[in-house]
């Protein structure tokens, strides 16, 4: 069970105080009614806020809204809006926690997104909890229907084009990125796909304004973000922290050898380097922060994750179908103390061959993890080549679903 301790880092904005789910009445008592109905004014406020997406790419939310509106104007088709709660990242629990504790805030944001873009359909896509969320939808009086849709629990199911495919009646697999989903998504209509946390922030911006939102964070990266924090010996915790907060306040770094920042498409960093960094949208990725103790083997952790990522590929293009399994197999060789042969050179070479050539960003994200591991755990690679491993504790830190382990 994932816990929350958001009040230790900043006054909670997104999550219900005390970890108790907020029903419709409690939600309106806490936040007040949603009265923002002028689409043009909402878009101006959104632009002034500087809100960026919280799904991993950190793309400016205002620009995505405007691109969908422009595509709708060009094509004459009403857009579709999708609240993306399909949290396929195994190490992340922020979206599940948000939907459990503050579903009405997400639904407020979905309503605002539909109004701002002139959408004719709205969906809330999740992996689980659909019955509970349908109850939350039924409590509302939105002027258009919101359909809660369950998507397969796969790593790539939450990718925007995979969601569009699923909502169009096809398999939840990514497609090539041209044209983008914002131009041709669900049933070829312009489609706005926004992470549920992004929409929750939008609901607060509409109520309290851009200046309020910017009162947290930094001038260049305003606002706060939800993070899933992994520390050995504790249950994963979901925290809300302002951008600019030192990572050492989020993660206990004493006795830590390395930090995984961003999730399974993120990067490994030496703990000494992570201690100098601040929370940033540029490197937050899926909002995962994991502290790897100095007595654990980062190569073994990475090898487990790479095997999972290879198995989770859509298998629709060469980089995923051929490249990722080879990289995962070669990295497994590096993770086992003993002769490495050409494995280290092979991993580096194959990483270069798959990068930028996939139908989606899955190969690129996987390569990002691989390269960071080769650098951060270089000394351990040398030790393994001599038949040694410095790790004394073999307990896995990072979660990998059992059916794929």
VENJOPE-V930876 format. One line per field, one symbol per residue. ss: DSSP state (H for helix, E for strand, L for the rest). Layout:
BEGIN
ss=???
END
This chain:
BEGIN
ss=LLEELHHHLLLLLLLLHHHLLLLHHHHHHHHLLLLLLLHHHHHHHHHHHLLELLLLLLLEHHHHHHHHHHHHHHHLLLLEEEEEELLLLLLLLHHHHHHHHLHHHHHHHHHHHHHHHLLLEEEEEELLLHHHHHHHHHLLLLLLLEEEEELLLLLLLLLHHHHHHHHLLLLLLLLLLLLLLLLLLHHHLLEEEEEHHHHHHHHHHHHHLHHHHHLLELLLLELEEEEEEEELLLLLEEEEEELLLEHHHHLLLLLEEEEEELLLLLEEEEHHHHLLLELLHHHHLLLEEEEEELLLLHHHHHHHHHHHHHHLLLLLLHHHHHHHHHHHHHHHHHHLLLLLLLHHHHHHHHHHHHLLLLLLLHHHHHHHHHHHHHHHLHHHHHHHHLLLLLLLLLLLLLLLLHHHL
END
